Amino acid sequence: WSSDVCSSDLSDVAATALSKFKGDLHLCGLERLSDAAAEALGKHEGQLNLDCLTDLSDAAVAALAKHKGVVQLSGRAADALAKARKSIAKGIAKGVESPAAALVQAKKLISAGDAYSFVLAVELVRRFEIYDKATWLSLLGESKIKKLIGLDNDEVNNLLLEIGGVCDEMIARVLKASYRRGIHAILLTTLSDAAANGLS
C-alpha cells in the first residue's frame, strides 16, 4: 500500500499520524518540514518520498537519517541526508576488531536500510573472511532483501547476487521478482549457478 499526500505544509500532528502508516508515503508537494515532523517521519517504515524538499535544518536531517528505508529528497537536503547516513554508518563500523563484533555491527548497518550502510556491512563481514551460509541467513531475511532491492541501486543488487552464492534460493527468489525491467549486473564479480537459474 502507498499513500499520496499533496500539501506544501505538514503539521507535527499530521506527521505523527502518517508516520504510523504501514507502507510507502509520497508527500509529493511538501515544501517545508519542521524538526518535530521530521522526527516523527524518521520513525516511519516504508519508502518516504519528500522529493520537493530541497532544504532542511540539521536537526531534521539527523532525524530523517535514522529512517530505515528509502528517503527521497532533492538538492541540498538530499546531499545533507547522504552525508549524515554515511557518518552514522562509519561510526557503527569504526573500531571493529573481531568477527563477532563485525556481525553485530553488520546487523546494525543492514537495519539502517540505505545503500551505503549495506555496502559497508558486506565489506565489514568480508574483512573477517566470513562467507558461510548460516551467517548470511542470520544477517538477511526476505523482508530486508526486499527493502534493499527497493533502493534500486545496482551496487546493492550486485552484492546481493554475489551473496546468492551462499543464500541461493532466498535471494534469487526475491531478485527474480524485482528484475522485471532487466538485469543490470554491471559490478557483478561472482554468480552461483543456483542464483543464475533462479533468475531465469
VOPAGU-2260 file (C-alpha; in pm, 1 decimal, decimal comma):
REM VOPAGU-2260
SITE   aa  ch    i         X         Y         Z
SITE  TRP   A    0       0,0       0,0       0,0
SITE  SER   A    1     107,3     357,4     -53,6
SITE  SER   A    2     -31,7     694,6      40,6
SITE  ASP   A    3      -4,3    1015,8    -160,6
SITE  VAL   A    4     -36,7    1347,6      20,2
SITE  CYS   A    5      -0,7    1673,0    -174,9
SITE  SER   A    6      43,8    1971,1      55,4
SITE  SER   A    7     310,1    2238,6      98,0
SITE  ASP   A    8     295,1    2213,8     478,1
SITE  LEU   A    9     256,0    1926,2     720,5
SITE  SER   A   10     164,8    1978,3    1084,7
SITE  ASP   A   11     351,8    1792,3    1355,8
SITE  VAL   A   12      29,2    1610,9    1449,0
SITE  ALA   A   13     -30,8    1503,0    1087,3
SITE  ALA   A   14     332,2    1387,0    1055,1
SITE  THR   A   15     295,9    1174,3    1368,8
SITE  ALA   A   16     -21,8    1016,5    1231,8
SITE  LEU   A   17     134,6     949,9     890,3
SITE  SER   A   18     446,2     800,1    1048,3
SITE  LYS   A   19     229,8     510,2    1169,1
SITE  PHE   A   20     111,2     429,4     815,6
SITE  LYS   A   21     232,6      84,3     710,5
SITE  GLY   A   22     353,6     134,2     354,7
SITE  ASP   A   23     510,2     393,2     128,2
SITE  LEU   A   24     446,1     762,5     184,4
SITE  HIS   A   25     462,4    1000,5    -110,2
SITE  LEU   A   26     446,9    1352,9      30,4
SITE  CYS   A   27     496,8    1496,4    -315,6
SITE  GLY   A   28     422,3    1865,5    -266,9
SITE  LEU   A   29     573,3    1914,9      75,8
SITE  GLU   A   30     797,8    2222,7      73,0
SITE  ARG   A   31     853,6    2274,3     445,7
SITE  LEU   A   32     909,7    2030,5     730,6
SITE  SER   A   33     951,7    2115,1    1098,6
SITE  ASP   A   34    1209,0    1939,0    1313,7
SITE  ALA   A   35     931,4    1768,2    1510,4
SITE  ALA   A   36     759,8    1647,9    1191,2
SITE  ALA   A   37    1093,6    1513,4    1061,6
SITE  GLU   A   38    1146,0    1332,7    1393,1
SITE  ALA   A   39     807,6    1165,1    1353,2
SITE  LEU   A   40     858,6    1073,6     986,7
SITE  GLY   A   41    1202,3     932,6    1070,7
SITE  LYS   A   42    1019,9     652,6    1254,7
SITE  HIS   A   43     804,3     560,9     953,8
SITE  GLU   A   44     855,9     215,7     799,7
SITE  GLY   A   45     849,3     211,8     421,9
SITE  GLN   A   46     964,0     436,4     140,8
SITE  LEU   A   47     942,7     807,0     220,4
SITE  ASN   A   48     918,4    1037,3     -79,8
SITE  LEU   A   49     981,6    1401,1       9,3
SITE  ASP   A   50    1131,9    1496,7    -325,4
SITE  CYS   A   51    1007,1    1857,0    -323,6
SITE  LEU   A   52    1204,6    1928,1      -6,7
SITE  THR   A   53    1534,2    2089,5    -101,8
SITE  ASP   A   54    1641,3    2241,7     228,5
SITE  LEU   A   55    1617,1    2110,2     585,8
SITE  SER   A   56    1755,8    2205,9     924,5
SITE  ASP   A   57    2042,2    1999,6    1067,5
SITE  ALA   A   58    1803,5    1853,9    1325,3
SITE  ALA   A   59    1554,2    1747,8    1056,9
SITE  VAL   A   60    1830,4    1585,2     850,7
SITE  ALA   A   61    1956,3    1398,3    1158,0
SITE  ALA   A   62    1603,9    1271,9    1229,9
SITE  LEU   A   63    1544,0    1153,7     872,0
SITE  ALA   A   64    1888,1     987,7     863,6
SITE  LYS   A   65    1755,2     739,6    1120,6
SITE  HIS   A   66    1474,9     630,5     885,3
SITE  LYS   A   67    1513,7     261,9     798,0
SITE  GLY   A   68    1449,9     264,8     426,3
SITE  VAL   A   69    1448,6     480,9     116,0
SITE  VAL   A   70    1411,0     855,6     174,5
SITE  GLN   A   71    1386,2    1069,6    -136,6
SITE  LEU   A   72    1485,4    1434,3    -107,1
SITE  SER   A   73    1619,4    1690,9    -353,3
SITE  GLY   A   74    1902,2    1941,5    -373,8
SITE  ARG   A   75    2093,2    2034,2     -59,6
SITE  ALA   A   76    1859,7    1827,5     157,7
SITE  ALA   A   77    1947,3    1509,2     -37,2
SITE  ASP   A   78    2319,1    1583,3      -9,9
SITE  ALA   A   79    2291,9    1650,8     363,3
SITE  LEU   A   80    2096,9    1328,2     419,8
SITE  ALA   A   81    2353,4    1119,1     229,2
SITE  LYS   A   82    2634,1    1276,6     433,8
SITE  ALA   A   83    2450,2    1213,8     763,5
SITE  ARG   A   84    2380,3     849,8     676,4
SITE  LYS   A   85    2743,2     790,9     578,2
SITE  SER   A   86    2855,7     941,1     907,7
SITE  ILE   A   87    2622,2     712,9    1104,1
SITE  ALA   A   88    2738,9     408,0     906,9
SITE  LYS   A   89    3108,2     488,6     953,7
SITE  GLY   A   90    3050,5     534,0    1326,3
SITE  ILE   A   91    2889,6     191,2    1351,1
SITE  ALA   A   92    3173,2      21,9    1157,0
SITE  LYS   A   93    3458,0     202,2    1335,2
SITE  GLY   A   94    3688,4       7,7    1564,6
SITE  VAL   A   95    3557,0    -340,9    1486,1
SITE  GLU   A   96    3832,6    -588,2    1574,3
SITE  SER   A   97    3671,6    -933,2    1587,1
SITE  PRO   A   98    3440,3   -1147,5    1371,8
SITE  ALA   A   99    3173,6   -1146,8    1645,0
SITE  ALA   A  100    3180,7    -766,3    1667,8
SITE  ALA   A  101    3169,9    -743,7    1287,3
SITE  LEU   A  102    2847,9    -945,4    1276,3
SITE  VAL   A  103    2683,3    -733,2    1545,6
SITE  GLN   A  104    2774,3    -412,1    1366,4
SITE  ALA   A  105    2682,4    -553,6    1024,1
SITE  LYS   A  106    2330,6    -623,5    1153,2
SITE  LYS   A  107    2302,2    -262,1    1265,9
SITE  LEU   A  108    2425,7    -137,2     929,8
SITE  ILE   A  109    2186,6    -355,8     730,8
SITE  SER   A  110    1898,7    -240,6     950,8
SITE  ALA   A  111    1978,9     120,5     858,6
SITE  GLY   A  112    1822,6      42,1     522,2
SITE  ASP   A  113    2033,4     258,3     290,7
SITE  ALA   A  114    2270,6     152,6      14,8
SITE  TYR   A  115    2590,6     289,7     168,9
SITE  SER   A  116    2529,6     113,0     501,0
SITE  PHE   A  117    2460,6    -219,1     327,9
SITE  VAL   A  118    2778,5    -198,0     118,8
SITE  LEU   A  119    2975,4    -113,8     433,7
SITE  ALA   A  120    2815,8    -410,5     616,0
SITE  VAL   A  121    2921,0    -650,9     340,4
SITE  GLU   A  122    3275,6    -509,2     342,8
SITE  LEU   A  123    3286,8    -545,2     721,6
SITE  VAL   A  124    3183,5    -911,7     712,5
SITE  ARG   A  125    3422,6    -990,3     427,0
SITE  ARG   A  126    3709,5    -821,4     611,8
SITE  PHE   A  127    3698,1   -1115,2     853,6
SITE  GLU   A  128    3653,4   -1366,8     567,8
SITE  ILE   A  129    3308,6   -1478,2     684,7
SITE  TYR   A  130    3133,6   -1639,8     390,4
SITE  ASP   A  131    2922,0   -1922,2     532,3
SITE  LYS   A  132    2551,7   -1963,6     459,1
SITE  ALA   A  133    2439,9   -1957,7     823,1
SITE  THR   A  134    2597,8   -1616,8     877,3
SITE  TRP   A  135    2428,8   -1456,5     579,3
SITE  LEU   A  136    2095,9   -1615,0     668,4
SITE  SER   A  137    2128,3   -1462,1    1016,0
SITE  LEU   A  138    2204,4   -1119,1     868,4
SITE  LEU   A  139    1945,0   -1119,4     592,1
SITE  GLY   A  140    1583,9   -1222,4     561,8
SITE  GLU   A  141    1333,5   -1179,7     281,4
SITE  SER   A  142    1191,8    -857,5     426,2
SITE  LYS   A  143    1538,2    -698,0     449,2
SITE  ILE   A  144    1626,7    -814,2      98,7
SITE  LYS   A  145    1305,6    -664,5     -39,3
SITE  LYS   A  146    1387,5    -331,7     124,8
SITE  LEU   A  147    1740,8    -339,7     -12,8
SITE  ILE   A  148    1616,9    -417,9    -364,0
SITE  GLY   A  149    1370,3    -132,6    -324,5
SITE  LEU   A  150    1668,1     102,8    -311,9
SITE  ASP   A  151    1704,7      37,0    -687,1
SITE  ASN   A  152    2082,7      53,9    -656,8
SITE  ASP   A  153    2296,9    -153,2    -894,6
SITE  GLU   A  154    2582,8    -195,3    -646,0
SITE  VAL   A  155    2343,2    -325,1    -378,8
SITE  ASN   A  156    2174,4    -564,8    -621,7
SITE  ASN   A  157    2506,9    -696,1    -747,5
SITE  LEU   A  158    2625,0    -760,3    -391,8
SITE  LEU   A  159    2300,5    -948,7    -326,3
SITE  LEU   A  160    2368,7   -1160,9    -633,1
SITE  GLU   A  161    2719,2   -1234,1    -505,9
SITE  ILE   A  162    2584,5   -1328,9    -164,3
SITE  GLY   A  163    2344,0   -1552,2    -358,2
SITE  GLY   A  164    2630,6   -1797,9    -373,8
SITE  VAL   A  165    2552,9   -1889,5     -12,5
SITE  CYS   A  166    2185,0   -1795,4       9,2
SITE  ASP   A  167    2078,8   -1900,2    -340,8
SITE  GLU   A  168    1711,9   -1975,9    -306,9
SITE  MET   A  169    1613,5   -1684,9     -83,9
SITE  ILE   A  170    1796,4   -1413,0    -275,8
SITE  ALA   A  171    1727,1   -1544,6    -624,2
SITE  ARG   A  172    1354,9   -1567,5    -545,4
SITE  VAL   A  173    1337,7   -1206,0    -431,3
SITE  LEU   A  174    1564,0   -1075,5    -707,5
SITE  LYS   A  175    1362,3   -1254,2    -974,2
SITE  ALA   A  176    1054,0   -1060,8    -874,3
SITE  SER   A  177    1249,3    -735,8    -883,5
SITE  TYR   A  178    1434,7    -769,0   -1213,8
SITE  ARG   A  179    1135,7    -741,0   -1445,0
SITE  ARG   A  180    1297,3    -442,4   -1617,9
SITE  GLY   A  181    1616,4    -635,0   -1693,3
SITE  ILE   A  182    1928,7    -748,9   -1514,9
SITE  HIS   A  183    2198,4    -483,7   -1478,5
SITE  ALA   A  184    2489,5    -681,6   -1335,7
SITE  ILE   A  185    2747,3    -414,3   -1409,9
SITE  LEU   A  186    2959,0    -468,0   -1098,1
SITE  LEU   A  187    2896,4    -839,7   -1057,9
SITE  THR   A  188    3209,4   -1045,7    -996,5
SITE  THR   A  189    3062,0   -1383,4    -895,6
SITE  LEU   A  190    2729,0   -1556,4    -950,1
SITE  SER   A  191    2647,0   -1911,0    -844,6
SITE  ASP   A  192    2469,0   -2149,3   -1082,2
SITE  ALA   A  193    2173,5   -2174,4    -847,5
SITE  ALA   A  194    2135,3   -1796,6    -824,8
SITE  ALA   A  195    2156,0   -1765,4   -1204,3
SITE  ASN   A  196    1896,3   -2040,0   -1250,7
SITE  GLY   A  197    1671,7   -1867,0   -1001,5
SITE  LEU   A  198    1676,7   -1551,7   -1213,0
SITE  SER   A  199    1580,0   -1726,1   -1536,9
